[in-house]
Amino acid sequence: MARLAFASTACFAFLASAQGASAQGLSAPLPEWRPSLNGWSTASGEALAPVDGSAVPNSDLTDRISLRVGRLWHTLDASASTGANASWAWPGGIVRPFSSEPSAERFGSNSSLQGVVVGARNWVTVTPEQQVAYTYVTNEAYRFVADGYHQKFTGKPTEISVYGRLEAAQVQRWLPPQVIVDGVPIHPFTDSYGSNPGSPPAGDGAMRFGAVRGVIDPTLRSERMAYTAWRFPIGVDVIQQVHAWGSSPDNDYLLYDVNIVNTGNTDSDPTAERGGSLEDFRYAFAFGVDVNRTGNLFDGGADDIVEFVNPWPGYSVNGVEKVAALMYDGDSRSRFGPDWGAPGGGYLDGVDIPIQPRLHAPAALLVGWLFAEHAPGSGIDDPAQPKTTTWSNEDAYRITSLENDLRDQYQRIFAAKDFDPMFAPSADTVTYRLPVGVTQSDFGVSGRNPSVYQTLAYEDLAHGESVRAILVVAAGGVNDSVSRAIGHAVVTRDADRSVFANDRMTATEIALVRSNRDSAITTAQRAFWNVYGNDPNGGKWTPKPAVQNTTFNVPDPPKPPAAVWITSGNGYIDLAWTTDASTVPDTDLGTYDFAGYRVYRSVGSTTSPRKVIAELPADAAGFRDSTVARDVDYYYAVTTFDDGSANWSEPQVSLESSVYWTWSGWSDGAAARAGGSVLTEAPTVDMVRVVPNPYHIDMTGTRGSIRDEISFVNLPSSATIRVYTAGGEFVHEIVHTSPYPASNATWDLRTVANRRIATGVYVYTVDTGDARKVGKFIVVQ
């Protein structure tokens, strides 16, 4: 198998830049970024297509590439004609239900739009018949290929198709781990193992991973990378590597390493049709944000905020500072009271699909260019790039199809216009530039699903020349436990009619939600440290040691186990795993710093709180979870951690692998359920139990039809169950009349008035007429 040698593993470090200093070059020559791909192969040995050759048929490429290793999740839809339709989600792993598919749920996203827009002036095409000159050319590919977006040229009545992607691959250091739940493997694109713990791999992982264009590169600096190559009919290829990490503090951002090449190739064959320059060339990264995971279900709508910021004030050249765009949920100032972060819970659009109370817009998302060459091939950053950063409101991707005149389209996307509140009604169709530190809401203008365009501009891109740039997408916000607590508190206040609207959120809660802005900026500063090797603001992170000062290089956690077995037993659930992680040295230092394993568990659903239930030494190979209840869903993950001795950034700070490598919650049917003692005779009232107890409220199950519920088990054939609050208030009654062995009854945690119960201690009674039992159970958030 040929190993993929990415340029990301070569030295690409920048010298530190002081305030007002001259632009700095690279500490080593800019590596060749755009290899021919000759000799590259997928894990199964299938050769990747040369970037400068013919396009790969779409049927041979994977449609979706997912970067779900850290807290910021990213999925690229590589089937789009150009650029990519994509989604970002922070924090990852939260399920978003859809009313159109009530029996299914999907992982929610904070953004569902991404695209690439290129353009040039005075462009001349070459055809067998004649040369045709166009004053302006641009493309309107932004969202889906299915939407029918095509290349348009000024004055040309017909459309010219976009030729789309040339290659797509998903790259990582090792084969994805396999997780086997009760004998069933849940990852189809990696090695298959037998159902018995410790079974050897079948050796088919390379074939399986290669089938989805999977590539194994042990020298990869990030933990996972998405590789895509696209071609635009003006003769430009765009090659992109998106890097992701799974360990804190590098798990909240992604880095896009982008190379833009004037190949002169305007179609899908390997022959270049043009040899000329691209005049006034423009490349815009289009980033559309829906900060609320549920649309606008739990806020007043049109309260999204766009702010232009400088996250790296310590880095400037001749007084020029970089500008990034920051987007987050605001306060709609509705009659219902404050709704920062969109707190709420309930049911989706009148459909019986429950939504867990939490903040549904907890994240602030930041996008900005960290590095962009000031001239093709210079290797020197131009802090004045992007030349323009503009924004527009919902459906902004349609601005590329509003005008038949390509001059207007070109200027609409690539030219900045200072924001004028007098023309705020036009915000849906015009892109605007904002002053740094000022939001559009400061002008009294609402925002709904804003789109941001960040444009790199070059006066001339000659044939064969290329430019390189690195973009960051960073996220920040409160953790999920705080999100749940605020959401539940607001739902409780909403149900209490005596609470005034202005008191819907406390000042402390609002401050916590609004801290997402500063958190995202801090994340972006960490990304700067990754690229440049130093902290732009001087202090939070020490400079990278010279030997480690390569872009995309961060301290590495141990690799996860290659396989994890989860097996349901009678009153317990067993976990076992391979011990290969203990035999692999640290990627950077080559030392053995492996320290042990942690076992995480979620109860009831994949999105219920994930908690550590065991920390085990380095020689452990399994764990028995005996704290389980019968007929309750359990999901697990096994992580690895080190002793911190190889952490060259923060010495002695232990690093841990991502829970998502071995998370059993990837599969809808991957829950483990412990059995119980089989009843050999009809139960008596003394045998009644509540499971699970305590119960963790989570209305978002792994299947849309499942609601929160507890079970009363071992019931006599005829019994009446009554539930009360700890203060004695009646809550609900269940009449059970099923004879043995049908000895269970379930309750959906709703009152007789069909209202969801609050957290707390509850008392239940079970009466058979001849006997009575009194017990307690706890419901916690």
Secondary structure, 3 states (H helix, E strand, C coil): CCCCCCHHHCCCCECCCCCCECCCCECCCCCCCCCCCCCCECCCCCECCCCCCCCCCHHHCCCEEEECCCCCEEEEECCCCCCCEEEEECCCCCEEECCCCCCCEEECCCECEEEEEEEEEEEEEECCCCEEEEEEEEECCCCCHHHCCCEEECCCCCCECCCEEEEEEEEECCCCCEEEECCEECCCCCCCECCCCCCCECCCHHHHHHCCCEEECCCCCCCEEEEEEEEECCCEEEEEEEEECCCCCCCCEEEEEEEEEECCCCCCCCCCCCCCCEEEEEEEEEEECCCCCCCCCCCCCCEEEEEEECCCCCCEECCEECCEEEEEECCCCCCCCCCCCCEEEEECCCCCCEEEEEECCCCEEEEEEEEEECCCCCCCECCCCCCEEEEECCCHHHHHHCCCCHHHHHHHHHCCCECCHHHHHHCCCCCEECCECCEHHHHCCCECCCEEEEEEEEEEECCCCEEEEEEEEEEECCCHHHHHHHHHHHHHHHHCCCCCHHHCCCHHHHHHHHCHHHHHHHHHHHHHHHHHCCCCCCCCCCCCCHHHCCCCCCCCCCCCCCEEEEEECECCEEEEECCHHHHCCCCCCCCCCEEEEEEEEEECCCCCCCEEEEEEECCCCEEEECCCCECCCEEEEEEEEECCCCCCCCCCCCCECCHHHCCHHHCCCCCECEECCCCCCCCCHHHCEEECCCEECCCCCCCCCCCCCEEEECCCCCEEEEEEECCCCEEEEEEECCCCCCCCEEECCECCCCCECCCEEEEEEEECCCCEEEEEEEEEC
